């Protein structure tokens, strides 16, 4: 998606730098486009342009042999965050709960922020790439609702089969009435069920 924004000259520079293992210099070519879009713009554009990659992730999730699954990226909040949002929206989780879950990442990343900022700024990006934007989850949800009507409709539209959607829902949804509450030793409060 970002490559499509480059001129032929910048594309050839980027390819040459990557070929010779100069990753940071190559990313500097993409940085102005990333900075202009911000994380919200990148997430929205990724959903619309990176459909093949999103479908590949859901194909992996559809294979029982791949479970348990670990989804991760460099900071665990951008690419990972977008995929986890899609999964949670597919499962019908409320947007406020998804937003709260997403923003848990920021304080967890705080101890490493100074080091991350050194790398982020060395490739030409600002602090907006080291935080969890408060408008990211609502923006992604609005895009899915307005453009596709739901996360499931989005996934179906990019080629994720109904069998895959059904498998993921069965795999990840639990009927709370079928779950026996387990309480830690010495717990005196009432039981909570998911």
N, C-alpha and C positions, 0 to 999 in steps of 0.2 A: 504494500500500500504506500509506504513512504518512497519506495524506489520510483513509483509512477510520477512523483512530483519532481524528479531530478531531470536536468537537461542531459543530453547525450554525453556532453563533456564531463559533467559531474558523475554520471553513471560510470563512465570509463575510469575516472579517477578513483571512485569508490572500489570498483572491481580490482584495479591494480593494487591498491593499498591492502585490500583483503587477501589477495593472492600472495602478497609478500608478508603477511602476518602483522600488518600494522592496523589492527582493529580500531584502536582509539582514534587514530587519524581518519579512518574511514567513517566512523560514526559522527565525527565532527561535520562531515558533509551533510548528514541527515539532520543534525541538531537544530538548525534554524527552522526547519519544517516541523520538527517535534515540538520545539518551544512555542511556535505560533499556534499549534493546535492544542497544546496542553494535554493533560491526561484524559480529560473528559472528551476532547475532540479525537484523541487517539483511540479511545475505547469505542466511541460511536463509529468512527471510520473503520476500525478493525472488524466490527460486527458486519458492516456492509461490504467490505472488500475481502476480508480473510475467511470467506465462507468455506473454502476447501479445507483450511486448517482447522476450523471449528468442527466441521464434520468429521475430520480425522480423529479428533479428541473423543467425540461421541461414539465413533466406531470402536475405539479402544475401550471405552467404558461399557460398551455393549457385549464385550467378551468376558464371560464368567472367569476364564483362566487368568485374566489380568488383575483380578481382585485379590487382596486389597490394592487400591490405587493411591498413589501419591502424586498430587499436582503441585508443581513448584516452578518458580522463576527466580530471578536474581533477588528481588525484595519480597516476593510473595504477595504483592498487592496490585500489580498492574495486569499482566497477562493472567496470572493465577486468579486475581480478584475478579476479572471479567468472566473467566470460565466458572468460577464458583458461583458468581451472581446468576449466570445462565442456569446452572443446575438448580440453585435454590428457587429461582423464579419458575422453573419447570415444575418443581415440587409444590408450588403454590405458597411458598413462604412469603409473608407480608413484607412489603418494601421497607418498612421501618426496621424490621428485624434483620433484614439483609444489610441495610445500611449500618446498623449497630455492629453486626458481625464484621463487616468490612473495616470499619474504623477502629476495631480492636488492634489491627496491625500497627497503627501509627505509634502508640506508646511502647509497643514491643520492639519497634525498630529504633527507638530513641537512643539507646546506648551506642548504636553504630552510626548515628546520623552524621557525626563529624567526619568520619572516614568515608562514608558514602558521598557526602558533599564534596570532598576532594576529588573523587572520581567523576561525579556528576558534573562538576564545574570544569574539570579538565577536558571534557568532551563538548563543552559549550552549552550545557543545560543549567537551568536555575533550580532553586530550592523547591519549586512546584513538583519536581520529579522525586522528591524525597519525602513527600507527605501523602496522606490519603485525602484527596479533595472532598469536602463535605457535599458537593453537588454531583459527584460521580454516580453513585447508585441511583438517585432519583432521575438523573439524566438518561442513564442506560434503560431504566424501567420505562420512562416516558417514550423513548425511541422504540422500544419493543412494542409498547401498547399502540402508539400512533402509526407506526409503519407496518406492523405485522399483526397486531391485535393481541399477541401473547408470546411468551418465550417458546411455547410449544409450536405455535404457528411459524415463528421464525425458524426453528430447527427443522420443521417439516419442509419449509420453503427452500432450505439449503440442501435438502436431500437426506436428512436424518430420517430413517424409516420409523413407522409407527411401532414396529417390533422393538426397535432400539429404545424409543421413548418409554414404551411400556416396561421393558426390562429395567431401565434405570429407575423408574418410579417404584417398581416392585422391590428392587434392591435397596433403595434408600428410604422408602416410607415405611413407617411402623404404625400399626393401629394401636393407639395408646390404651385402648380397652383390653388389648391382648397382652399387655406388658405388666408383669408384677413389679410393683415398686420395690426397689432395693434401697435400704437405708444403711448408712454407716453405723458402726457400733457406737452406742451412746447417744444417737440422734434422738432428740425429744420432740421435734416439730412434726407437722403433718407431712404425709407423703406427697410428692409432686410427680406428675406423670407428663411425659412429652406429648 
